[in-house]
């Protein structure tokens, strides 16, 4: 049983056609597999497409509102983009073509950029190089050989759009889409440009600087408006999405805006206490290790984590204590440990403290016998 289509598109049941289209385009840009590397994104995108396929069609939507998904299947409908404006409407809805006739906006692109934890902390301005369909320099994106003009498109009669009739369980449905002969422009070059074959676009490599904000996390994206593929003749370019990949650090693990590290102590140091220096991206921090510190103790330094990408606050630095027990001892070390053991043998073990630590490690899912 599919999820409620209105819930999938995050809209109210009374949403109009424009609200449905805007909701689909917004969510499709987030979950389209070409932009979102999450393996689950493809299934989410298919779910979005199915919901849009139903709710964007007034007759299907009426059946769905009255009888639900069972009513649609009873009418012989099943998902699969059969009536989805021949899938071109799905493509144009995602890649920016908000109109069914006329030139289509250029497609969006995605490119990755690799950062260190320090760069993610302070922000960076790397340059990225990517392949793109750009406006043809020879004809300046017009599609016609320089010095020549245009004629009205014979296929659409200069309208820029063509109509098709499709049979459905509800009768005949007339759909309008951009003319494939003139790409919705309504005119064609008298003499197509020799470099771009009349499309107004050529493949090229482009380099652009990207402003990465401080505090950005692995997998987050930066959108550069107008840096995607060039559109049909007369249409705007798409957008470029820069996907940030933050390399794993040898010392610090990120948890939200907090940084977590492990502090390895010898048995003697843990018993006696000490001071240690840590060097997160925020700068050197001196951490006080209290005498008798126990394994798993978390020592926090407020405000020494990562900056929030959405504001001015910083996360914390959390140092987790680990105590190293030597696997091999020299004769002298063994003698000293035996002497120490003799002096500590009369001290009772803190059973309650150990039990509390076990219960904490298991998330509280343990009780005393």
C-alpha positions in Angstrom: 0.0 0.0 0.0 1.6 3.3 -1.1 1.9 6.2 1.3 -0.6 9.0 1.0 0.4 11.0 -2.1 -0.3 14.3 -0.4 2.0 13.3 2.5 4.7 12.2 0.0 4.6 15.7 -1.7 4.2 17.4 1.7 1.1 19.4 0.6 -2.4 19.9 1.8 -5.3 18.1 0.1 -6.6 21.3 -1.2 -3.4 22.3 -3.0 -3.8 23.7 -6.5 -1.9 22.7 -9.6 0.9 25.2 -9.1 1.5 24.1 -5.5 1.7 20.5 -6.6 4.2 21.3 -9.3 6.3 23.5 -7.0 6.3 20.8 -4.3 7.4 18.1 -6.7 10.2 20.2 -8.2 11.5 21.2 -4.7 11.6 17.6 -3.5 12.8 16.1 -6.8 15.9 18.4 -6.7 16.7 17.0 -3.3 16.2 13.2 -4.0 17.1 12.9 -7.7 19.8 10.2 -7.9 22.0 12.4 -10.1 22.2 14.9 -7.2 21.7 12.8 -4.1 24.3 10.1 -3.6 22.2 8.3 -0.9 21.3 4.8 -2.3 17.8 5.3 -0.8 17.2 8.5 -2.8 16.3 6.7 -6.0 13.3 4.9 -4.3 12.2 8.2 -2.7 12.4 9.9 -6.1 10.2 7.1 -7.7 7.7 7.6 -4.9 7.6 11.3 -5.5 7.2 10.7 -9.3 4.3 8.3 -8.6 2.6 10.9 -6.4 3.0 13.6 -8.9 1.8 11.4 -11.7 -1.5 11.0 -9.9 -2.0 14.4 -8.3 -1.0 16.4 -11.4 -3.8 14.8 -13.4 -7.2 16.2 -12.4 -9.2 13.1 -13.3 -6.8 10.7 -11.6 -6.7 13.0 -8.6 -10.5 13.0 -8.4 -10.6 9.2 -8.4 -7.8 9.1 -5.8 -9.5 11.6 -3.5 -12.8 9.6 -3.6 -11.5 6.0 -3.5 -7.8 6.1 -2.8 -5.1 4.0 -4.5 -7.5 1.0 -4.7 -9.8 3.1 -6.9 -7.0 3.9 -9.3 -6.0 0.3 -9.6 -9.6 -0.6 -10.2 -9.6 1.7 -13.1 -6.6 -0.1 -14.6 -4.0 2.5 -13.6 -0.6 1.5 -12.3 2.5 3.6 -11.7 5.2 3.7 -14.3 5.0 7.2 -15.9 2.6 5.9 -18.6 0.7 9.2 -18.6 3.4 11.3 -17.2 3.6 13.6 -20.3 5.7 10.8 -21.8 8.3 11.1 -19.0 9.4 14.4 -20.5 7.3 16.3 -18.1 9.1 14.5 -15.2 12.4 15.4 -16.7 11.5 19.1 -17.3 9.8 19.3 -13.9 13.1 18.3 -12.2 15.5 20.1 -14.5 13.7 23.4 -14.3 11.3 23.5 -17.3 8.2 24.9 -15.5 6.2 25.3 -18.7 5.1 22.6 -21.1 5.6 24.7 -24.2 8.5 27.0 -24.9 12.2 26.5 -24.5 13.3 24.4 -21.6 15.7 25.5 -18.9 19.1 23.8 -18.8 19.6 20.7 -16.6 21.2 20.8 -13.2 24.6 19.3 -12.6 26.4 17.9 -9.5 30.1 17.8 -8.8 32.0 16.7 -5.7 34.7 18.6 -3.7 37.0 17.1 -1.1 37.9 18.9 2.1 39.9 18.2 5.3 38.3 18.7 8.7 40.3 21.9 9.1 38.9 23.3 5.9 35.4 22.3 6.9 36.0 24.1 10.2 37.2 27.4 8.7 35.5 27.3 5.4 37.2 27.2 2.0 37.1 28.6 -1.5 38.1 25.7 -3.8 37.8 25.7 -7.6 35.9 22.9 -9.2 36.2 21.8 -12.8 33.3 20.0 -14.5 31.9 19.1 -17.9 29.0 21.3 -19.0 26.8 22.1 -22.0 27.6 25.8 -22.6 26.4 28.4 -25.0 28.1 28.0 -28.4 30.6 30.8 -28.7 30.4 30.8 -32.5 26.7 31.6 -32.7 26.4 33.1 -29.2 23.9 30.4 -28.3 21.4 31.4 -31.0 21.9 28.2 -33.1 22.2 30.0 -36.4 25.3 30.5 -38.5 26.5 34.1 -38.0 25.0 36.4 -40.5 21.9 34.2 -41.1 18.4 34.4 -39.8 15.5 32.2 -38.7 12.3 30.8 -40.2 9.1 29.7 -38.5 9.1 26.1 -37.4 6.9 24.0 -39.7 6.1 21.3 -37.2 4.5 23.6 -34.6 3.6 26.5 -36.9 5.7 28.9 -34.8 3.7 28.1 -31.5 6.7 26.3 -29.9 4.4 23.5 -28.6 2.6 20.5 -30.0 -0.4 18.6 -28.8 -1.0 14.9 -28.6 -4.1 12.9 -27.8 -3.7 10.0 -25.4 -6.3 7.3 -24.6 -6.9 6.5 -20.9 -9.5 4.8 -18.7 -11.1 8.3 -18.4 -11.3 8.9 -22.1 -9.1 11.0 -24.4 -6.6 13.3 -22.7 -5.0 16.1 -24.7 -1.4 17.0 -23.6 0.8 19.9 -24.7 4.5 19.6 -24.8 7.5 21.6 -26.2 8.0 21.0 -29.9 10.8 18.6 -30.5 11.8 20.2 -33.8 12.5 23.7 -32.5 12.9 22.9 -28.8 9.9 25.2 -28.0 11.5 28.3 -29.6 8.9 28.4 -32.4 11.6 29.1 -35.0 14.5 27.3 -36.6 17.8 28.6 -38.1 17.9 29.2 -41.8 21.4 27.9 -41.7 22.3 25.9 -38.6 25.6 26.8 -36.9 28.3 24.5 -38.0 29.8 24.1 -34.5 26.7 23.3 -32.5 24.5 21.9 -35.3 21.8 24.5 -34.5 21.4 23.6 -30.9 23.1 26.7 -29.5 25.1 24.5 -27.1 28.5 22.8 -27.2 30.3 20.6 -24.7 33.0 22.3 -22.7 34.9 22.2 -19.5 34.3 25.0 -16.9 36.1 26.0 -13.8 34.3 28.0 -11.0 35.2 29.0 -7.5 33.0 27.8 -4.7 32.5 29.5 -1.4 32.2 26.7 1.2 30.8 28.0 4.5 32.5 27.3 7.8 31.1 24.3 9.6 29.8 22.4 6.6 29.4 18.7 7.1 30.1 15.7 4.9 27.4 15.2 2.3 26.0 18.7 2.4 25.7 20.7 -0.8 26.3 24.2 -2.1 24.1 25.5 -4.9 25.5 27.7 -7.6 22.5 29.2 -9.5 23.0 29.5 -13.3 26.1 27.3 -13.5 24.5 24.2 -14.8 23.9 23.2 -18.5 22.7 25.8 -20.9 19.0 25.5 -21.8 17.2 25.5 -25.1 17.7 28.6 -27.2 16.3 31.5 -25.2 16.0 29.6 -21.9 18.2 30.0 -18.7 20.9 27.7 -17.5 20.4 25.1 -14.8 22.1 25.1 -11.5 25.3 23.4 -10.2 25.3 21.5 -6.9 28.6 21.1 -5.2 28.6 18.0 -3.0 31.0 18.3 -0.1 33.0 15.3 1.0 34.9 15.8 4.3 37.8 13.3 4.8 38.1 11.3 7.9 40.4 12.8 10.5 43.1 10.7 12.2 42.3 12.2 15.7 38.8 13.7 15.7 35.4 12.2 14.9 32.5 14.6 14.1 29.2 14.1 15.9 26.9 16.9 14.7 28.8 20.1 15.7 30.8 18.3 18.4 34.2 16.8 18.0 35.0 13.5 19.8 38.5 12.1 20.4 40.0 9.2 22.5 42.6 9.9 25.2 44.8 6.9 25.8 46.2 6.8 29.4 48.4 4.4 31.2 47.1 2.8 34.4 49.5 4.9 36.4 48.6 8.1 34.7 44.9 7.4 35.2 45.5 6.8 38.9 47.6 9.8 39.5 45.9 12.3 37.1 47.6 14.7 34.7 47.1 17.5 32.1 47.1 16.8 28.4 47.1 19.1 25.4 44.7 18.5 22.4 44.8 20.4 19.1 41.3 20.5 17.5 40.8 22.9 14.6 39.7 25.5 17.0 43.2 25.7 18.6 45.1 24.0 21.4 43.1 23.0 24.5 44.5 21.9 27.8 42.4 19.1 29.4 42.7 18.3 33.1 42.7 14.5 33.8 41.5 14.0 37.4 43.2 11.4 39.6 41.4 8.1 39.6 39.7 8.8 36.3 37.7 5.7 35.0 37.6 4.2 31.5 34.8 5.8 29.4 34.8 9.1 31.3 34.0 12.0 29.0 35.8 15.3 29.5 34.2 18.2 27.6 35.7 21.5 26.5 32.8 23.8 25.8 32.8 25.7 22.4 35.9 23.9 21.0 34.0 21.8 18.4 32.9 22.8 14.9 31.0 26.0 14.1 27.4 25.6 13.2 26.8 26.2 9.5 23.5 27.9 10.3 24.7 30.2 13.1 27.4 31.5 15.4 27.5 28.8 18.1 30.2 26.2 18.2 29.9 22.6 19.3 32.0 21.1 22.1 35.1 19.0 22.2 34.5 15.6 24.0 37.6 13.6 25.1 36.8 10.0 26.0 39.2 8.3 28.4 40.7 4.9 27.5 43.1 3.2 29.8 45.9 1.1 28.3 46.8 -2.0 30.2 50.3 -3.3 29.2 50.3 -6.8 27.6 53.9 -7.6 28.5 55.8 -6.5 31.6 59.5 -6.5 32.4 60.6 -8.2 35.6 61.0 -4.8 37.3 57.5 -3.7 36.2 55.9 -6.9 37.3 57.6 -6.5 40.8 56.3 -3.0 41.1 52.7 -4.0 40.0 52.8 -6.9 42.6 53.8 -4.4 45.3 51.0 -2.1 44.2 48.5 -4.9 44.2 49.4 -5.8 47.7 48.7 -2.3 48.9 45.4 -2.1 47.1 44.1 -5.6 47.8 42.1 -4.6 50.9 40.2 -1.9 49.0 36.6 -3.0 48.2 35.6 -3.0 44.5 33.0 -0.4 43.6 30.4 -2.9 42.3 27.6 -0.4 42.1 29.8 1.9 40.0 30.6 -0.9 37.7 27.0 -1.9 37.4 26.0 1.6 36.6 28.6 1.8 33.9 27.3 -1.5 32.3 23.7 -0.3 32.5 24.7 3.0 30.9 26.6 1.2 28.1 23.6 -0.9 27.3 21.3 2.1 27.2 19.6 1.3 30.5 18.3 -2.1 29.3 19.6 -4.1 32.3 18.3 -4.6 35.8 19.8 -5.9 39.0 19.4 -9.6 39.9 
